[in-house]
């Protein structure tokens, strides 16, 4: 049973990590994006997208902004520069 759980955790980390990369690229291209729109934009499940946002937040790669009751996110300035140089 433990081995099964380890494999599942590893798989979820891979899935969330890949989604974090997709979110990072999307924010690099689009700039500020309303958080609730990200699953639509990425055409994926909200739970994975929101976990990826948590991953990027933990790594301090994104920032947040509230406007008119909505929450937006974008890459932080350093990450925007890294994205800009990568394209």
N, C-alpha and C positions, 0 to 999 in steps of 0.2 A: 504493500500500500504506500509506503514512504517513497519508493522509487517512482510510482505513478504520480504522486503529488509533486515531486521534484521536476519530472518531465513537464507536467502541466504548468508549473510556475515558470519554467524556462521558456516554454512556448508562449505564454502570455507576455513575458518580458520582451520576447522577439517581436510579437505582434504590436505591442504598445510602442516599442522603440522604432519600428518601421513607420508606424503612424506618426510618431513625433517628428520623424524626418519629413513626412509629407506635409504636416502642419507647418513646420519650419519653412519649407519651400513655398508653401501657399502664402504665408505671411510675408515672406521676402518679396513675392511678386505683387501682392495686393496691398500691402501696408496694413492699415487698421481694418480689422474685420470684426463684426459682431459675433460674439462667441456662439450664440444660438444658431447662427447660419453656417458654422463650420461643417457640421455633419452633412448638410445639403451640398455645400461646395465640394467636399471631399467624396461625396457619394458613399458614405460609410456609416456604421452604427455610431450613435451618439456616445454610448458608454466608452468605446475605444478611443474616440476623438477626445473626450473629456479627460480620460486617463493620460492620454498623450500630452494634453495641456498641463496636467499636473507634473508630468515628467519634465517638460520644458520650464515650468515655473520653478521646480526644485533646482534645476541647473542654472537658473537666473538668466535664461535666454529670451524671455518675453516679459512684456510689461502690460498693465491693464489700465483702462480708462473708462469711467462711467459718464454717460451722457444721456439725459432725458430718460433715466430709469433703465437704460440698456448698458451692458458691459461689452467693451471692445478690447481686443488684444492686438499687439503687434510685436515684432522683434524689437529688442532693446537696441539702442544706437550702435553698440559694438557689433551685435549680430547682423544688423542691417548692412554694416560695412563689410562684414565677412561675406554675406550673401551677394552684395554688389560686386565684390571682387571675384566671386565664383562663377558669375554668368558671363 
